[in-house]
Amino acid sequence: MATWSNFNLQNSASPLMEQIIFFHDHTLIILIMITILVGYLMINLFFNKYINRFLLDGQMIELIWTIIPTITLIFIALPSLRLLYLLDELNNPLITLKSIGHQWYWSYEYSDFNDVSFDSYMINYNKSNINNFRLLDVDNRIILPMNNQIRIMVTATDVIHSWTIPSLGVKIDANPGRLNQTNLFINRPGIFFGQCSEICGANHSFMPIMIESISIKN
């Protein structure tokens, strides 16, 4: 989960989030190189004394500054497309979880089992449960097995919500009248937190999601 003075991405708990972090670092390095180059050129422009009254065109430099950004964009676009297809890939899931967004709580159904469904409300933070995480803890956690493919089906009953778990690299909209699908693969045990990240009303951020990852035999 996110902690104080943590300016980086959360530690990944899934292979997909690892790939997202790699792509973020890859793109950030390219952006830093571009920023340094443009900054250096701008500083030079401010402080030089070059004057050329007869300079009418520079076709070679215009060709160069068209081709180089094109190549740079290709270096960003190809890993981005690869990641996009990886995030969409779902291969033989072990278990399916249906997540339904309401104002201001989530309800869940385990579709592989008969009549296993529950609502997940945020726990009120007061002196009696001071050890809980404020605005993140829920009364009924999602229990999922680690090291297995999991299918998540997401929808909503009233307005648009967004089912988001940063450490697992999942962010998918919950639209009324529509069933969206994504996948999870949790590679370590633990408790992972998320929130609704859609502007669906006054309390939209207070719809916490809490996943407990355990071994399959438990």
C-alpha positions in Angstrom: 0.0 0.0 0.0 1.0 3.6 -0.4 2.9 5.1 2.6 4.1 8.5 3.7 6.7 10.2 1.6 6.6 7.4 -1.0 7.0 9.2 -4.4 7.5 6.0 -6.4 5.0 3.4 -7.6 3.9 0.8 -5.0 5.8 -2.4 -4.9 4.3 -4.8 -7.5 2.5 -7.9 -6.4 1.7 -9.3 -9.9 3.7 -9.8 -13.1 1.5 -7.3 -14.9 2.4 -4.5 -12.5 6.0 -5.4 -12.9 5.7 -4.8 -16.6 3.9 -1.5 -16.0 6.7 -0.3 -13.8 9.3 -1.4 -16.4 7.4 0.6 -19.1 7.1 3.6 -16.7 10.9 3.6 -16.1 11.7 3.1 -19.8 9.5 6.1 -20.8 10.7 8.2 -18.0 14.4 7.8 -19.1 13.4 8.9 -22.6 11.5 11.9 -21.2 14.5 12.9 -19.0 16.8 12.7 -22.1 14.4 14.9 -24.1 14.0 17.4 -21.3 17.8 17.8 -20.8 18.4 18.2 -24.5 15.6 20.8 -25.0 16.7 22.6 -21.8 20.3 22.8 -23.0 19.3 24.1 -26.4 17.0 26.8 -24.8 19.7 28.0 -22.5 22.1 28.2 -25.4 19.6 30.3 -27.4 19.2 32.7 -24.5 22.9 33.4 -24.0 24.5 33.2 -27.5 25.2 36.1 -29.9 24.6 34.4 -33.2 23.1 36.6 -35.9 22.5 35.5 -39.5 20.4 37.9 -41.6 20.6 35.7 -44.6 19.3 32.5 -43.1 16.1 31.7 -45.0 15.7 27.9 -44.6 17.4 24.9 -43.1 15.9 21.8 -44.7 18.5 19.4 -43.3 17.9 20.4 -39.7 14.1 20.3 -40.3 14.5 16.8 -41.7 16.5 15.7 -38.6 14.1 17.2 -36.1 11.2 15.4 -37.8 12.9 12.0 -38.0 14.4 11.8 -34.5 11.1 12.4 -32.7 9.4 9.8 -34.9 12.1 7.2 -34.0 11.6 8.2 -30.3 7.9 7.7 -30.5 8.4 4.2 -32.0 10.6 3.3 -29.0 7.7 4.3 -26.7 4.8 2.9 -28.8 6.1 -0.7 -29.4 6.5 -1.5 -25.6 3.2 0.2 -25.0 1.4 -1.9 -27.5 3.0 -5.1 -26.1 1.9 -4.1 -22.6 -1.6 -3.3 -23.8 -2.0 -6.8 -25.2 -0.4 -8.4 -22.1 -3.0 -6.6 -19.9 -5.8 -7.9 -22.0 -4.7 -11.5 -22.1 -6.7 -14.1 -20.1 -5.7 -17.7 -20.3 -7.7 -20.4 -18.5 -8.7 -18.7 -15.2 -9.0 -20.8 -12.1 -11.6 -18.7 -10.4 -14.0 -15.9 -11.4 -14.9 -12.9 -9.1 -17.8 -10.6 -10.0 -17.5 -7.1 -8.6 -20.6 -4.8 -8.5 -20.2 -1.1 -7.7 -22.9 0.7 -5.6 -22.9 4.0 -3.9 -20.9 3.8 -1.6 -19.8 0.1 -1.4 -18.9 -2.9 -3.5 -20.6 -6.2 -3.6 -18.9 -9.4 -4.7 -20.0 -12.8 -6.1 -17.9 -15.9 -6.5 -19.5 -17.2 -9.8 -17.9 -20.7 -9.5 -19.8 -21.4 -6.3 -23.5 -21.4 -5.6 -24.9 -18.4 -3.7 -21.5 -17.1 -2.4 -22.0 -13.3 -2.4 -21.4 -10.5 0.1 -21.3 -6.8 0.5 -18.0 -5.0 1.4 -18.5 -1.8 3.4 -15.8 0.6 4.7 -15.2 0.2 8.4 -15.9 3.3 10.5 -12.7 4.6 11.9 -12.9 5.4 15.7 -11.1 4.7 18.9 -12.3 1.1 19.1 -10.5 0.1 15.8 -7.6 2.5 15.8 -5.3 -0.2 14.4 -7.2 -0.4 11.1 -6.2 1.7 8.1 -8.4 4.8 7.8 -10.6 4.9 4.7 -9.1 1.6 3.5 -10.3 -1.2 5.7 -13.5 -3.1 4.9 -15.8 -5.4 6.9 -15.6 -8.3 4.3 -12.4 -8.8 2.5 -12.0 -10.5 -0.9 -10.2 -13.8 -0.5 -8.3 -14.9 -3.6 -5.6 -17.6 -4.2 -2.1 -16.6 -5.1 -0.1 -17.9 -8.1 -3.3 -18.5 -10.2 -5.1 -16.8 -13.0 -8.2 -15.0 -11.7 -10.9 -13.4 -13.9 -12.6 -10.3 -12.6 -16.0 -9.3 -14.0 -16.9 -5.7 -13.2 -20.2 -3.8 -13.4 -22.2 -1.2 -11.5 -25.8 -0.6 -10.5 -26.1 3.2 -10.4 -23.3 5.3 -11.8 -19.8 4.7 -13.2 -17.3 3.4 -10.7 -13.7 2.2 -11.2 -12.3 -0.9 -9.6 -8.6 0.0 -8.9 -5.8 -1.9 -7.1 -2.5 -0.1 -7.8 -0.1 -2.8 -6.5 -1.8 -5.4 -8.8 -1.8 -3.1 -11.9 -5.6 -3.3 -12.2 -7.9 -0.3 -13.1 -11.2 -1.1 -14.8 -14.4 0.9 -15.1 -17.6 -0.4 -13.7 -20.4 0.8 -16.0 -24.2 0.2 -15.4 -25.6 -2.2 -18.0 -22.1 -3.3 -19.1 -19.9 -6.2 -18.0 -16.2 -5.5 -18.2 -13.5 -8.1 -17.8 -9.9 -8.0 -16.5 -7.5 -10.5 -15.0 -5.3 -10.9 -11.9 -2.3 -13.0 -11.1 -1.1 -12.4 -7.5 2.4 -13.7 -7.0 2.7 -13.3 -3.2 0.6 -13.6 -0.1 -0.6 -10.4 1.6 -3.3 -7.7 1.9 -3.7 -5.3 -1.0 -5.8 -2.1 -0.9 -7.5 -0.1 -3.6 -10.3 2.5 -4.0 -12.9 3.6 -6.5 -11.0 6.0 -8.7 -13.9 7.4 -10.7 -15.7 10.7 -10.0 -19.0 9.2 -9.2 -20.2 11.5 -6.5 -19.3 13.3 -3.2 -17.9 10.1 -1.5 -16.5 8.4 -4.6 -13.0 7.8 -3.1 -14.5 6.2 0.0 -15.3 2.9 -1.6 -12.3 0.8 -0.5 -11.3 -2.5 -2.0 -9.4 -5.0 0.1 -7.9 -8.2 -1.3 -6.4 -10.9 0.9 -4.1 -13.2 -1.0 -3.6 -16.7 0.5 -2.3 -20.0 -0.7 -4.7 -22.2 -2.6 -4.8 -25.0 0.1 -6.0 -22.4 2.7 
